[in-house]
């Protein structure tokens, strides 16, 4: 049997509320909403929507993440000092092993697709 397609529609869905762990927060009080719309049977791939209010926190990726920014402005800075400003329409991959900071300057919403390597 062919599995059904999964539409990216959050109408009527309640998001999971979250925030970075306190020890990772660099500035502000960032709070996030996540609508996870798909998880693979083996739990290694998942996808949905995420948004966060202003603030900055340390990140350490153990997974590969594809991001497509839908709205807002964020700056992602690696521990090597290289920074990338992302805005609505931008798409990029954060590879497993990336360490740095994620700073939300204007409320940011993204589509994400994550693969746990």
C-alpha positions, 0 to 999 in steps of 0.5 A: 500500500502506498503511504499518503502524502503529508500536507504542510498545513498547521490549521487547527494544530497546537504547537509544542512550546519550547525554549533553549535550555537556560545554560545555552541562552546568550541573550533575551528570552527566546521562546519557540513553537514547533509543529512537527508534521512528520516523523519517519517510522525509524525516528531518524527523519522529521519535518515541520514548522518552527518559529521563535521570538527574539533572543540568542542561544548556543547551538550544537547540531548532532543532526543534519537540518535543511531550513527554508526561512518563511519570515523574519531575520536570524543570524547564525554564527559558527564558532569560527566566526563566520556568520550568515544572515537569513531572511524570508526566502533563504534556504540552507543546510546546517550539517551535523557537527556545526557549533555556534549561535543562533540569534533571532533578530526578528521573529523567525519562522521556518520549514525544517527537515531534519535527518538524524545521522 
